[in-house]
Amino acid sequence: MRSTRRRTWALVAAAAAVAGLLAPVAVNAANRAGSGAAAPLAPAPEPSGAECRTSVDGSRVVAYCHNPDSTTDHVQLHTECARWWDVDADGEAVVVQPGRTVRLEDRCWKEVGSAWVSHGS
């Protein structure tokens, strides 16, 4: 009699364990089958503005900025000269219309230390 009880309890415990493991899978499958609605779409990416390529050749800096977005962007070239006595420059902000490319350029008397393009409104 005791071995039958042990066997019964072992079978009940095993069935409970299997049911506990399979319950989340069954609930997930039921939700997908019964919902009828598609999964929500990922949000559309926000416009990121113009994409700029900057190149330095000796004392000259040239940047090309292309705006693939549907909104306008304002870009500005900043040039930092390598020599302490050479004047650093912040170029004028330029409007980049959607689908357009603009050219920005600047120079130092001697070498260019660094150059970058900022985006504004």
N, C-alpha and C positions, 0 to 999 in steps of 0.2 A: 504494500500500500504506500509506503513511504517513497519508493522509487517512482511511482506513478505521479505523486504530488510534485516531486522534484522535477520530473520531466515536464509536467504541465506548467509549472512556474518558469522553467527555463524556456519553454516555447512561448509563453506569454511575454517574458522579458525580451526575447529575441524579436518577436513580432512588434513590440512597442518600439524597440530600437530602430528597426527597419522603417516603421511608419514615421518615426521622428526624422529620419534622414530623408525620406522621400516626400514629406509634406511640403517643404518649400519648392521643390521641383514641380509638384502637381499644382500648387497655387499659382506659380509663375506661368505654367502652360495654360491654365484655365483663364488667367487674366489676359494673356495674349490672344487666345482663341475667342473669348467672349467680348472683348472690348470693341472690336469692329473699327476702332480708330487707329490711324497710323501713329507711330511715335512722333513726338514733337520735333520739328525741324530745328537745327542749330540756328542761333541768331546770325543775321547777316553781319559780316565784318564792317566795322566803322571805317570810313574813308581815312586813309593815312597821309594824304597829301602827296606832294611831288617827290619823285625819286631822283636823287642827285648823284652825279659822278664828278669828282673833283680830281684834277691832275695838276701837278707842279712841274714846271720845266725851267730850271734855273731860278730866275727872279720873277717869273710870271706864273699866275694861277688862273686856271680856266675851270669853270664848273658848268655842266649841262644839267638842267633840271627838267624832267618830263612829268607832267601831271596826268596820270591815267584815270583819276577819279572824276566824278560829275560835279564837284564843287571847286571853286577857285582856291588857290593857295598863294601865300606870300613867302618869298624866299629872300634871303640876304646872305651875301658872301662876307666872311670875316677872314682877314689875313693878318697873321702875326709874323713879323719879320725876325730873322735870326739875329741881326745886329742890334745892339742896345740903342744906337743913335738913329736907326731906321724907323720911320713912323709906321705903326700898326694901323690898319684901316678896317673900317666896317663899311661895306658898300651900301648903296641905297636899296631899300626893299623893292622887289619887283613882283608884280602880280603874274601868276601862271594860270592861265585859263584852262578849263578842262580839255584834255587831249592835245595840249600845246607843249612845246619845249622852248626854254629860254637859255641864253648863254650869259653867264656872269664871268667877269674877268677883273683881275687886279694885279698889282705888281709891287715889288719892293725894289730898293736901289740895289741891294745885293741879294743874298740868299733868303728864301722863304723858310721860316721856322715851322709854321703849321698853317693850315687853311681848313675851314669848315663852313657849312651852309646851315643856317638856322631857319626855322619855319615860324611864321607868325600869322596874325589875323589882320 
